């Protein structure tokens, strides 16, 4: 079992995950994720059951 697999995601994919996770849609805008990915200190960590 690999718990630390790395998968690059686009801003659109991150936005879609956030949008799907909240009942009324993502509280963040796509532009937020686009800007975040330009920051060298920004890292996202997620979990998946598949």
C-alpha positions as CSV (number, residue, x, y, z in Angstrom):
1,X,0.0,0.0,0.0
2,X,1.5,3.4,-1.0
3,X,0.3,6.1,1.3
4,X,2.6,8.8,-0.2
5,X,2.0,8.6,-3.9
6,X,2.4,11.9,-5.6
7,X,-0.2,13.1,-8.2
8,X,0.1,16.5,-9.8
9,X,-3.3,18.3,-10.1
10,X,-4.3,21.3,-12.1
11,X,-6.0,24.3,-10.6
12,X,-9.2,23.2,-12.3
13,X,-9.0,19.7,-10.7
14,X,-8.4,21.2,-7.3
15,X,-11.3,23.5,-7.7
16,X,-13.5,20.6,-8.8
17,X,-12.6,18.6,-5.7
18,X,-13.4,21.6,-3.5
19,X,-16.6,22.3,-5.4
20,X,-17.8,18.7,-5.0
21,X,-16.8,18.6,-1.3
22,X,-19.2,21.5,-0.2
23,X,-22.9,21.3,-0.3
24,X,-23.2,24.8,-1.9
25,X,-20.1,24.5,-4.0
26,X,-16.5,25.6,-3.3
27,X,-16.1,28.7,-1.0
28,X,-13.0,29.4,-3.2
29,X,-12.8,30.5,-6.8
30,X,-10.8,28.9,-9.5
31,X,-8.5,31.9,-9.6
32,X,-7.6,31.2,-5.9
33,X,-6.2,27.8,-6.8
34,X,-4.4,29.2,-9.9
35,X,-2.7,31.8,-7.7
36,X,-1.9,29.2,-5.0
37,X,-0.2,26.9,-7.4
38,X,2.2,29.7,-8.4
39,X,3.4,29.9,-4.8
40,X,6.4,27.6,-4.3
41,X,5.4,27.1,-0.6
42,X,1.9,25.9,-1.4
43,X,1.4,22.2,-1.1
44,X,-1.9,20.2,-1.1
45,X,-2.3,16.9,0.6
46,X,-5.4,14.8,0.0
47,X,-6.7,11.3,0.7
48,X,-8.6,9.0,-1.5
49,X,-10.2,5.6,-0.9
50,X,-9.5,4.2,-4.4
